[in-house]
Amino acid sequence: MNPLIQSSAAGQVKITAIKAMELADHRTLIKIETDAGVDGYGECHGSGSFARAAIAALEGPRLPHLGLIGKDPLAIEVHFHNMFYAYPQRGRVTRVLSGVDIALWDLAGKLLGQPVSKLLGGNFRDEIKLYSHCGGGDMLDKAAWRDRVDKLTGDGRGFTAFKVDIHHVLGVPMQQYSPSISPEDARNVHRSYTLAREAFGDDIDIIVHCHNELDVPSAIRVAAAVEHIQPLYYEDPLAPAYSESWTALRRSTRLPLFTGENLELAEDALPFLQNQAVDALQPDLINSGGITGVKKMADLAALYRIPVCLHNVSGLILNMASQQFSAALFNCPLMECSARADQYQWATQNPIVIKDGKMKVSTAPGLGLDLDQDYLKAHRAEGEPWWGR
């Protein structure tokens, strides 16, 4: 047996540091260092300084037994409990500690010489079907829609499903609360999505994409306006937490409902499942407790025969983590992916491969990452210290 694998399996490897660094594109990376010289990487939301503060609080003197430094990196479930339940921080802190969890899985795979998907139980698939995004512009012009779709479908990646954002149609900033959709707004929504269907044709799926900005009457009105295009999903029309508003919408439309990117842990997803309020869950590994937290959510969803399609709009590390997770999840029909996820230059090996609308699953240890440290150093956010030093 490889001595490194043998020592890690025996629990002899210890965590020596947890660091964070923000890149110029405002992606923030997590790095876990060990006394074996092997590092694990994750990705989180928030600035580098905020991530470092959240990590420092976890590792602080008040509750030293909950920290990770000096501990076995393979005790992932223990660390998850300590980070998310014994140290019950939520909101922005969740989005940092989720990145720590992702880094632990990357580290475990490297120490054990296995891809994360195998540590999660093995691959149900070796490539992941993807859906991507449709940009803004003139959403009510037929020629503009033809041009938009030609660009989206002509890039060689072969995506067969796209999100179309309602805020582009309404002409409001993303996530701005829009409680009252007027009849004129509804007609514009109807026209825009009709043009989208005509331009995409019947072989491309459309997701009607909201950002939790509607009230119940408006959500019902929008659903009626787009029902004729038979969207794949109606995403995030209502406030993210479960309420009876979701079941009211469920009773009022035949559209498949889709939510989850802002659900933090499995208990937040449970009422959606118990009340059959959605047709699919869309957790985000960064927002929802990392790989460990989302695995718990996905296992619950499997009991209710609800599919899970990961939300994924961040950088290279989240894309690699999402593909590893999705490969090992039997109830995963597809995964979100930014249109140019295969163009990240953070790594020197194992680039993301997208072909025929699918992402090939890496078989390299951990998340399959070999980060280019020189590139990262040259592309830090302004004033950002090198790995927090």
C-alpha positions in Angstrom: 0.0 0.0 0.0 1.1 3.5 -0.7 2.6 4.9 2.6 0.6 8.1 2.3 -2.6 6.1 1.9 -1.7 3.8 4.7 -0.9 6.7 7.1 -4.1 8.6 6.2 -6.2 5.5 6.6 -4.7 5.0 10.0 -5.6 8.5 11.0 -2.1 9.8 11.2 -2.4 12.7 8.8 -3.4 15.9 10.5 -4.8 19.3 9.3 -2.3 22.1 9.8 -4.0 25.1 8.3 -7.2 26.3 6.6 -6.7 29.3 4.3 -8.8 31.4 1.9 -8.0 33.6 -1.0 -10.2 35.8 -3.3 -9.5 35.9 -7.0 -9.9 38.9 -9.3 -13.2 37.5 -10.6 -14.4 37.4 -6.9 -14.3 33.6 -6.7 -13.0 32.8 -3.2 -11.0 29.6 -2.8 -10.4 27.5 0.4 -7.2 25.5 1.0 -6.7 22.9 3.7 -3.1 22.0 4.4 -1.9 18.9 6.1 1.4 17.6 7.7 1.6 15.1 4.8 2.1 17.9 2.3 -1.2 17.2 0.6 -3.7 20.0 0.2 -7.5 20.0 -0.4 -9.3 22.8 -2.2 -12.8 24.1 -2.0 -14.7 27.2 -3.2 -17.0 29.5 -1.2 -19.0 32.7 -1.5 -18.0 36.0 0.1 -14.8 38.0 0.1 -11.5 36.5 1.0 -11.4 38.6 4.2 -14.9 37.4 5.2 -13.9 33.8 4.6 -10.8 34.2 6.7 -12.8 35.7 9.5 -15.3 32.9 9.5 -12.6 30.3 9.6 -10.8 32.2 12.3 -14.0 32.2 14.4 -14.4 28.4 14.0 -10.8 27.9 15.0 -10.8 30.4 17.8 -10.1 29.9 21.5 -13.7 30.0 22.6 -14.6 26.5 21.3 -11.3 24.9 20.4 -12.7 21.4 20.4 -14.9 22.3 17.3 -12.0 23.4 15.1 -10.4 21.3 12.4 -6.7 22.1 12.9 -4.8 19.2 14.4 -7.6 16.9 13.5 -8.0 13.9 11.1 -9.0 15.2 7.7 -10.9 12.0 7.0 -13.3 12.6 9.9 -15.6 14.5 7.5 -18.9 13.7 9.2 -17.5 14.8 12.6 -16.3 18.0 11.1 -19.6 18.6 9.4 -21.5 18.2 12.7 -19.1 20.5 14.4 -19.2 23.2 11.7 -23.0 23.2 11.1 -24.7 22.0 14.2 -22.4 22.3 17.3 -21.3 25.7 15.8 -24.7 26.7 14.4 -23.9 29.6 12.1 -26.0 30.2 9.1 -26.3 32.6 6.2 -23.0 33.9 4.8 -21.0 31.7 7.2 -22.7 28.6 5.8 -21.3 29.6 2.4 -17.8 29.6 3.8 -18.0 26.5 5.8 -19.5 24.6 2.8 -16.3 25.4 1.0 -14.3 23.9 3.8 -16.4 20.7 3.5 -15.8 20.6 -0.2 -12.0 20.9 0.5 -12.2 18.1 3.0 -13.6 15.8 0.3 -11.0 16.8 -2.2 -8.3 16.2 0.4 -9.8 12.8 1.3 -9.8 11.7 -2.3 -6.2 12.7 -2.8 -5.1 11.0 0.4 -6.9 7.8 -0.5 -6.1 7.9 -4.2 -9.7 7.9 -5.3 -12.1 10.3 -7.1 -14.7 11.9 -4.8 -17.5 10.1 -6.7 -16.0 6.8 -5.7 -15.8 7.9 -2.0 -19.5 8.8 -2.3 -20.3 5.2 -3.4 -19.5 5.0 -7.0 -20.6 6.4 -10.3 -24.2 6.0 -11.6 -22.9 7.8 -14.8 -19.7 8.9 -16.4 -21.0 12.0 -17.9 -23.5 14.6 -16.7 -26.3 16.1 -18.8 -26.1 19.9 -18.4 -28.3 23.0 -18.6 -26.9 26.5 -19.1 -28.0 30.1 -19.3 -29.6 32.5 -21.8 -28.5 36.1 -21.6 -30.5 39.3 -21.7 -31.1 42.0 -24.3 -34.3 42.6 -26.3 -36.5 39.8 -25.1 -39.6 40.9 -27.1 -38.0 40.9 -30.6 -38.2 37.9 -32.9 -34.9 38.6 -34.7 -33.1 39.1 -31.4 -34.3 35.8 -30.2 -33.1 34.0 -33.4 -29.6 35.6 -33.0 -29.5 34.8 -29.3 -30.3 31.1 -29.9 -28.0 30.8 -32.9 -25.1 31.9 -30.6 -26.2 29.6 -27.7 -26.6 26.5 -29.9 -23.7 27.2 -32.2 -20.8 27.2 -29.7 -20.0 23.5 -30.1 -20.9 22.5 -26.6 -24.3 21.1 -27.5 -26.4 22.2 -24.6 -30.0 21.0 -24.8 -31.5 23.0 -22.0 -31.3 26.7 -21.1 -32.6 29.0 -18.4 -34.5 32.1 -19.5 -34.6 34.8 -16.8 -37.9 36.5 -16.1 -36.1 39.7 -14.8 -34.7 40.2 -18.3 -38.3 40.2 -19.7 -39.6 42.5 -17.0 -36.7 44.9 -17.3 -35.8 44.9 -13.6 -32.6 44.1 -11.7 -32.1 40.5 -10.8 -33.6 39.5 -7.4 -35.5 42.8 -7.1 -38.8 42.0 -5.4 -41.5 42.3 -8.0 -44.7 41.7 -6.0 -47.3 42.7 -8.6 -47.1 41.4 -12.2 -49.5 43.6 -14.2 -51.6 42.2 -17.1 -49.2 44.0 -19.4 -46.2 42.4 -17.7 -47.9 39.0 -18.1 -48.5 39.7 -21.8 -44.8 40.5 -22.2 -43.8 37.3 -20.4 -46.1 35.3 -22.7 -44.7 36.9 -25.8 -41.1 36.6 -24.7 -41.3 32.9 -23.8 -43.3 32.2 -27.0 -40.5 33.7 -29.0 -38.0 31.7 -27.0 -39.8 28.5 -27.8 -40.1 29.4 -31.5 -36.4 30.2 -31.7 -35.2 27.2 -29.7 -37.6 24.7 -31.3 -39.0 21.7 -29.6 -35.7 19.8 -29.0 -34.3 22.3 -26.5 -35.7 22.5 -23.0 -36.5 25.9 -21.4 -36.4 26.6 -17.7 -38.4 29.7 -16.6 -35.9 31.2 -14.2 -37.0 33.5 -11.4 -35.0 34.6 -8.3 -37.6 34.4 -5.6 -39.0 37.8 -6.5 -42.8 37.1 -7.0 -45.8 37.1 -4.7 -48.3 34.2 -5.0 -50.8 36.0 -7.4 -47.9 37.1 -9.6 -46.3 33.6 -9.6 -49.6 32.1 -10.7 -50.0 34.7 -13.4 -46.5 34.0 -14.8 -47.2 30.3 -14.7 -50.3 30.8 -16.8 -48.4 33.0 -19.2 -45.7 30.4 -19.9 -47.6 27.1 -19.6 -48.0 26.8 -23.4 -44.3 26.4 -24.0 -44.1 23.4 -21.7 -41.0 24.5 -19.7 -38.8 21.8 -18.2 -39.1 23.7 -14.8 -40.5 26.8 -13.2 -37.6 27.9 -11.0 -37.7 29.9 -7.7 -40.8 32.0 -8.3 -41.5 32.4 -4.5 -39.5 33.2 -1.4 -36.9 30.5 -0.8 -38.1 29.2 2.6 -41.0 26.7 2.6 -44.5 28.1 3.3 -48.0 27.3 2.2 -47.5 29.7 -0.6 -45.6 26.9 -2.4 -48.5 24.5 -2.0 -50.9 27.2 -3.2 -48.9 27.6 -6.3 -48.7 23.9 -6.7 -52.5 23.6 -6.7 -52.7 26.4 -9.3 -50.4 25.2 -12.0 -49.3 22.1 -13.9 -45.8 23.4 -14.3 -43.0 21.4 -12.7 -41.7 23.5 -9.8 -38.0 23.8 -9.0 -36.2 25.3 -6.0 -33.4 24.8 -3.6 -30.3 27.0 -4.3 -30.9 29.0 -1.1 -31.8 26.1 1.2 -29.0 25.7 3.6 -29.4 22.2 5.1 -31.5 19.1 4.8 -34.1 20.2 7.3 -34.8 23.3 5.1 -35.6 21.0 2.2 -37.7 18.5 4.2 -41.0 20.4 4.2 -40.8 20.8 0.4 -40.5 17.0 0.1 -43.1 16.2 2.8 -45.7 18.4 1.1 -44.8 17.5 -2.4 -44.4 21.2 -3.1 -41.7 20.8 -5.8 -40.9 18.5 -8.7 -37.1 18.8 -8.3 -34.6 20.2 -5.8 -31.7 22.4 -6.8 -29.3 22.7 -3.9 -25.9 24.4 -4.4 -22.9 22.8 -2.8 -21.6 26.2 -1.6 -25.0 27.4 -0.2 -26.2 24.1 1.2 -23.6 22.6 3.5 -21.0 21.4 1.0 -20.9 17.8 -0.3 -21.8 16.3 3.0 -24.8 18.6 3.6 -26.2 18.2 0.0 -25.7 14.4 0.2 -28.1 14.4 3.2 -30.6 16.5 1.3 -30.3 14.3 -1.8 -30.8 11.2 0.2 -34.0 12.6 1.7 -35.2 13.6 -1.8 -34.5 10.0 -3.0 -37.0 8.7 -0.4 -39.7 10.9 -1.9 -38.6 10.1 -5.5 -37.7 13.7 -6.2 -34.8 14.4 -8.5 -31.9 16.6 -7.6 -30.3 19.0 -10.2 -27.4 20.9 -8.7 -27.3 24.7 -8.9 -23.8 25.6 -10.1 -22.8 29.1 -11.2 -19.4 29.5 -9.6 -15.8 28.7 -10.6 -13.8 25.7 -11.6 -13.7 24.0 -8.2 -17.5 24.1 -7.8 -17.9 22.7 -11.3 -15.5 19.8 -10.5 -17.2 19.2 -7.1 -20.7 19.3 -8.7 -19.7 16.8 -11.4 -18.3 14.4 -8.9 -21.3 14.7 -6.7 -23.8 14.4 -9.6 -22.0 11.3 -10.9 -22.6 9.5 -7.6 -26.3 10.5 -7.3 -28.8 8.1 -8.8 -31.7 10.7 -8.8 -29.7 13.3 -10.8 -31.1 13.9 -14.3 -29.0 17.0 -15.1 -26.8 19.7 -13.6 -26.4 23.4 -14.1 -23.3 24.7 -15.8 -22.1 28.1 -16.9 -21.7 28.3 -20.6 -17.9 28.7 -20.5 -17.1 26.4 -17.6 -14.6 24.6 -19.8 -12.5 27.8 -20.2 -11.3 28.3 -16.7 -7.5 28.5 -16.6 -7.0 27.8 -12.9 -5.7 24.2 -13.5 -2.8 22.6 -15.4 -4.4 19.2 -15.9 -7.8 17.5 -16.2 -9.7 20.4 -17.9 -13.5 20.3 -18.0 -14.7 18.7 -21.1 -18.2 19.6 -22.4 -19.5 17.8 -25.5 -23.1 17.1 -26.7 -24.4 19.0 -23.7 -22.7 16.7 -21.2 -19.7 17.1 -18.9 -17.3 14.2 -18.7 -16.6 13.0 -15.1 -13.0 13.1 -14.0 -11.4 9.9 -12.6 -8.4 11.6 -11.0 -8.1 11.6 -7.2 -10.2 14.0 -5.2 -12.0 16.5 -7.3 -9.5 16.0 -10.1 -7.9 19.4 -9.6 -4.3 20.3 -10.2 -4.4 24.1 -9.6 -2.0 26.3 -11.3 -0.6 28.3 -8.4 1.3 30.7 -10.6 -2.0 31.6 -12.4 -3.8 32.0 -9.2 -1.1 34.2 -7.7 -1.3 36.5 -10.8 -5.1 36.7 -10.7 -5.8 37.5 -7.1 -8.2 40.2 -6.1 -6.6 43.6 -5.7 -4.7 43.7 -2.4 -5.5 40.1 -1.6 -2.7 38.4 0.3 -1.3 35.1 -1.1 -3.3 32.4 0.7 -4.1 34.8 3.5 -0.5 35.4 4.5 
